[in-house]
Amino acid sequence: MEYHRPVMLQECIDALEIKPDGVYVDVTFGGGGHSKVIASKLTTGQLYSFDQDRDAEEQSKKIDSPAFTFVRANFRDLKKYLRLYRVKEVDGILADLGVSSHQFDEAERGFSTRFDGPLDMRMDPESGIPASEVVNTYSQEQLHKIFGIYGEVKNAKTLAGVIVSQRARKPIETIGEFKQAISSCTPRGKENKYLAQVFQALRIEVNDELKALEEMLEQAAEVLKPGGRLVVMSYHSLEDRLVKNFIAKGKFFGEVEKDLFGNEKKPLDAVNRKPITASEQELLENSRSRSAKLRIAEKR
């Protein structure tokens, strides 16, 4: 089984407009599909690839290139680690925000609804709290909010109530126990879609994904050289909205600010007005590409 098949690989590489002597950052190494291609196009350039996952670190050992450096860190610490490597400016930054196939395929990581295993979902299993702790300790109001906002779950309030009453009988530790506990509010015939939304909500909360994304985007705009490219692929509307707003307005909410002369104060310009989506061929070959949206921006 392949570790991870990158979505829209060619589109991402084209969007970066790679210069052989440029400095690039892949903030989501994953299985290394994108990094491998970027590194192969560099001569005197450098590629720094971030991932907080130890399995990704293992995968990184397969890239044998003097241009390549793996950084075991969360991309929200982008600037801090680039500073450690004495990098002030970069030519391009790539972010593929999907969970890698490998993480879904490993039962013990707890990302997938297909297997039984611990209810974990941490991108970095060595830090933070697992999903089981969220499910067993958060208040009913907190759970309602997480499932409603992060999962866009229709019956989020009912779901939160059911979890609280079920965990009072016995703690919910595994994926199997969790699915069983919420079976009464899982719509018949739509189980897969519903569970995917519920699991997405827990994963976002456990990994603080949206806040981390905001921090990374703000830092990316700072470290890009003028004319440098930011290439971001997202897989759900919450992420895509943050990326779209930041590119369009330089902030995540509200309207773009203007200076005294009416010029927009924002660091990036959109290269593509509409997000790029996967080709018909790729949709047939890789079901994970269905929800992917690719946005490209250039530093002003």
C-alpha positions in Angstrom: 0.0 0.0 0.0 1.5 3.4 -0.9 2.0 5.7 2.0 0.2 8.6 0.5 -0.8 9.7 -3.0 -0.5 13.4 -3.2 -3.5 15.2 -4.7 -3.0 17.5 -7.7 0.7 17.0 -7.6 1.5 18.6 -11.0 -0.8 21.5 -10.4 0.9 22.3 -7.0 4.4 22.0 -8.6 3.4 24.3 -11.5 1.9 26.8 -9.1 5.1 27.2 -7.2 7.0 28.2 -10.4 10.2 26.6 -9.0 13.6 28.2 -9.6 16.5 25.8 -9.4 18.3 28.2 -7.0 15.3 29.2 -4.9 14.3 28.5 -1.3 11.1 26.6 -0.7 9.1 25.3 2.2 6.7 22.4 2.2 4.9 22.9 5.5 3.0 19.6 5.2 5.5 16.9 4.3 3.2 13.9 4.9 4.4 11.1 2.7 6.8 13.4 0.9 5.2 13.2 -2.5 5.4 17.0 -3.1 8.8 17.4 -1.4 10.4 14.7 -3.5 9.5 16.5 -6.7 10.4 20.0 -5.4 13.8 18.7 -4.3 14.5 17.1 -7.6 14.0 20.5 -9.4 16.6 22.3 -7.2 20.3 22.7 -8.0 21.7 25.2 -5.5 18.3 25.9 -3.9 17.0 24.6 -0.6 13.8 22.9 0.5 12.7 22.8 4.1 9.8 20.4 4.8 7.8 20.5 8.1 5.8 17.8 9.7 5.1 17.0 13.4 4.4 13.3 12.7 7.2 10.8 13.6 6.0 8.5 10.7 6.5 11.4 8.3 10.0 11.8 9.7 10.7 8.2 8.9 9.4 8.7 5.3 11.7 11.8 5.0 14.8 9.5 5.2 13.9 8.3 1.7 14.6 11.6 0.1 18.3 11.6 -0.7 19.1 15.2 -1.8 21.5 17.8 -0.5 18.8 20.4 -1.2 16.4 18.8 1.3 16.0 19.4 5.1 13.3 17.8 7.2 12.0 19.9 10.2 10.0 18.0 12.8 7.7 20.7 13.9 4.1 22.1 13.6 3.8 24.5 10.7 2.5 27.2 13.1 6.2 27.5 14.2 7.3 28.3 10.6 9.1 31.5 11.3 10.9 30.2 14.4 12.4 27.2 12.6 13.3 29.1 9.5 15.2 31.5 11.7 17.0 28.5 13.3 18.2 27.6 9.8 19.1 31.3 9.1 16.4 31.6 6.4 15.0 35.1 6.2 13.0 34.9 2.9 11.7 32.1 0.7 10.5 31.9 -2.9 7.6 29.6 -2.3 5.5 27.8 0.3 3.3 24.8 -0.2 0.6 23.6 2.2 -1.5 20.4 1.5 -3.9 20.5 4.5 -5.2 17.0 4.1 -4.6 14.2 6.6 -2.2 11.7 4.9 -3.6 8.4 3.7 -1.1 6.7 6.0 -2.6 8.3 9.0 -6.1 7.2 8.0 -4.8 3.7 7.3 -3.1 3.1 10.7 -5.8 1.9 13.1 -3.8 2.9 16.2 -3.8 6.6 15.1 -7.5 6.8 15.6 -8.2 9.0 12.5 -10.4 6.6 10.6 -13.9 5.4 11.1 -13.1 2.1 9.3 -11.1 0.5 12.1 -11.3 0.0 15.8 -8.4 1.5 17.8 -7.8 4.1 20.4 -9.8 7.3 20.0 -6.6 9.5 19.5 -6.4 11.6 16.3 -3.2 13.6 17.4 -1.0 14.6 14.5 1.9 14.4 16.9 1.1 11.4 19.2 3.7 12.7 21.7 2.0 15.9 22.6 -1.5 17.3 23.3 -4.6 15.5 24.4 -6.2 12.6 22.5 -9.8 12.7 21.2 -10.9 10.4 24.0 -10.1 13.1 26.5 -12.2 15.6 24.5 -15.1 13.2 24.4 -14.9 12.3 28.1 -14.1 15.6 29.8 -15.5 18.5 27.7 -18.8 20.0 28.8 -22.0 19.5 26.8 -21.8 23.1 25.6 -18.2 22.7 24.4 -19.1 19.5 22.6 -22.1 21.1 21.0 -20.0 24.0 19.7 -17.2 21.7 18.4 -19.5 19.4 16.4 -21.7 22.4 15.2 -18.8 24.6 14.0 -16.0 22.2 13.1 -18.1 19.4 11.8 -21.1 21.3 10.6 -23.1 18.4 12.2 -26.9 19.1 11.9 -27.9 17.5 15.2 -24.8 18.7 17.1 -26.8 19.6 20.3 -28.4 16.1 20.5 -25.1 14.5 19.7 -23.4 16.3 22.6 -26.2 15.3 25.0 -25.9 11.7 24.0 -22.1 11.6 24.5 -22.5 13.2 28.0 -25.1 10.6 29.1 -23.2 7.7 27.6 -19.8 8.6 29.2 -21.5 8.8 32.6 -22.0 5.1 32.4 -18.5 4.3 31.3 -15.7 6.3 29.7 -15.4 6.2 25.9 -11.9 5.1 25.0 -12.0 3.5 21.5 -13.4 4.2 18.1 -15.7 1.2 18.4 -17.1 2.4 21.8 -17.5 5.9 20.4 -19.5 4.8 17.3 -21.6 2.6 19.6 -22.2 5.4 22.0 -23.5 7.8 19.3 -25.3 5.2 17.2 -28.7 6.5 18.3 -28.1 9.9 16.6 -26.3 8.6 13.5 -28.7 8.9 10.5 -29.5 5.6 8.9 -28.1 5.3 5.4 -25.8 8.3 5.9 -23.5 6.8 8.5 -20.3 7.3 6.6 -20.8 11.0 5.8 -22.1 11.7 9.4 -19.2 9.9 11.1 -16.7 11.7 8.8 -18.1 15.1 9.9 -18.0 14.1 13.6 -14.4 12.7 13.3 -13.4 15.9 11.4 -14.7 18.0 14.2 -12.8 16.1 16.9 -9.6 16.1 14.8 -9.7 19.9 14.3 -10.2 20.4 18.0 -7.5 17.9 19.1 -4.9 19.5 16.8 -6.1 23.1 17.1 -6.0 23.0 13.3 -7.8 26.2 12.3 -5.8 28.4 14.7 -2.6 26.7 13.6 -3.5 27.4 10.0 -4.2 31.1 10.7 -0.8 31.4 12.4 1.0 29.7 9.5 -0.7 31.8 6.8 0.3 35.1 8.6 3.9 33.9 9.0 4.0 32.7 5.4 3.0 36.2 4.1 5.9 37.6 6.2 8.6 35.2 5.0 7.7 35.2 1.3 9.9 37.3 -1.0 8.0 39.9 -3.2 6.7 37.8 -6.1 7.0 34.6 -4.0 4.2 32.1 -4.2 1.9 30.7 -1.6 0.1 27.5 -2.7 -2.5 26.0 -0.4 -4.7 23.0 -0.9 -7.6 22.5 1.5 -10.2 19.8 1.9 -13.1 21.4 3.7 -15.0 24.7 3.7 -13.7 25.9 7.1 -10.1 25.8 5.9 -10.8 27.0 2.4 -12.7 30.0 3.8 -9.7 31.0 6.0 -7.3 30.7 3.1 -9.6 32.5 0.7 -10.2 35.4 3.1 -6.5 35.8 4.0 -5.5 35.9 0.3 -8.3 38.4 -0.6 -8.2 40.6 2.5 -5.0 39.9 4.5 -7.2 38.9 7.4 -9.6 36.1 8.3 -12.8 38.1 9.1 -14.2 41.4 8.1 -13.2 43.7 5.2 -9.8 44.5 3.8 -8.2 47.6 5.3 -7.1 50.5 3.2 -4.5 53.2 3.6 -5.1 57.0 3.4 -4.9 56.8 -0.4 -7.5 54.0 -0.7 -4.9 51.3 -1.5 -5.7 47.9 0.0 -3.4 46.9 2.8 -2.9 43.2 2.3 0.3 41.1 1.7 -0.9 38.8 -1.1 -2.7 38.9 -4.5 -4.7 35.9 -5.7 -3.3 34.3 -8.8 -6.4 32.3 -9.5 -9.8 33.8 -8.7 -11.6 30.5 -8.5 -10.0 27.5 -6.7 -8.4 24.8 -8.9 -10.0 21.4 -8.6 -8.8 17.9 -9.6 -9.2 16.7 -13.2 -11.8 14.1 -14.2 -9.0 11.5 -14.5 -7.7 12.2 -11.0 -11.1 12.1 -9.5 -11.5 8.5 -10.9 -8.1 7.4 -9.7 -8.0 9.1 -6.2 -11.3 9.6 -4.3 -9.5 11.8 -1.8 -9.1 14.5 -4.5 -12.9 15.1 -4.6 -13.0 17.8 -2.0 -9.6 19.4 -2.7 -9.4 23.1 -3.6 -6.2 24.7 -4.6 -5.5 28.4 -4.2 -2.5 30.3 -5.3 -1.3 33.7 -4.2 1.7 35.9 -4.9 3.4 38.3 -2.4 2.8 41.9 -3.4 
